[in-house]
Amino acid sequence: EDTEILLLLILIHNMTPGAVMSSAVEGSVSISCRTSQDVYSNNYLAWYQQKDGKSPKLLIYLSSNRASGTPSRFTGSGSNSDFTLTISGIQAEDAAVYYCKKHQRIIFISLIKIQM
């Protein structure tokens, strides 16, 4: 069975503790996803969001297409083996684990933490 290397990235803002929340809400966050091999047809890549105690929810499919109900602040881009999920104007409700997935395998996990 093929295996993929899991890469964990925790995004940390270089700020004083009191400014974490306000800066995160006003700014944007980009999550990178790099695959060990090119993705089939260059764009067979999806992004999922999983909140505590909930099932993963599809956000982006085929690299850049928003799934139904995905807010416009979520943008997917990239091709081949390099992909990015950008959250513009990040909100407290966006605190979740984000998965990048090609075909049927999860290949990347990123965790965004927003402190109140």
N, C-alpha and C positions, 0 to 999 in steps of 0.2 A: 504494500500500500504506500502510495506517495505521501510524503510528509512535507510540511512547510515549517519554516522557522518562524516562531511567534516573536514579534517585536513589540515591546511595550514602551509607549511614550507618554510621559506625564508633562503636560504643558504648565509651566510655571511663569507667572508674571514677575518681573523684577521690580517690585514695588514695596512700599511700607505696608504693614498689615492693615492699617486703617483705610488704605486706598484700593484694596483688592477688589471690593465689590463694585464701587463706582467706576473704576477703570475697566473692569471686565464688561460691564453693561454698556459702556460707551464705545468700546472698541470692538475689534474682530479677532477671531481665533482661526488659525489654519491648522488642520491636522493632515500630516503627510502619510501616504501609504505607498510602500515600495514592495513590489513582488519580486520573487527570485527569478521568475521567467516572465516574458511578455504575456499579457492577458489575451485570451482568444479573441480574435477580431479587433484587437486593440482596445476595446471598451467594455468588455463583459465584466464590469466591476460595479458593485453595489455598496451603498453605505446604510448601516442600520443604527438606530438609537435604542438603547435599553435603559429604562429608568428602574429604580429600586423596586423589586417585587413584581415587575411587569415583563411581558414577553417582548422580544426585540421588534421594533417597528421599522419598516422600510422607509427610508428617507429619499434616497437617490438610486436610480437604476441606469444601466448603460452609461456609466461614468458621470453624466451631467443632467439627466432627466429627473425632475422632481416627481416623486410619487404623489398620488392624490392626498391632499391635506397637509403636505409639507410646506411650511412657511417660506416665503421668498427670501428670507435671510439666510437660508441654507443653499449653498451653491457647490456643485461638484464639477471638477475639471480633471484633465489629464488623459493620458493614453499610454499604450505599451506597458511599461512597468512602473510608471510614476503617476500617482493620483493624489488629489487634494480635496478635502472637504473644508469649506470656509463658512464660518458662521459670522455674519455681519450684524453688529448691534446685538451682541450676545445678551441673553436674558437669564434671570435666575432659573427659569423653568427649563433651560437647556442643559442644566447639570445632569449628566448621564454618562454611561459608557457608550462609546461609538465604535462600531465594528465596520471594517472594510472587508468585503467578501468577493471572491471570484468563484464562479461556478457554484459548487456546493461546499467549499471549504472556507472557513474563516482564516484569514492570513494576518490580520493586524488588529490590535486592540489599542484604543486610546481612551484615556480617562480625563474628563474635564471636571475640575472641582471649583465651585463658586462658593466662597465663604460669605456668610451673612454678617 
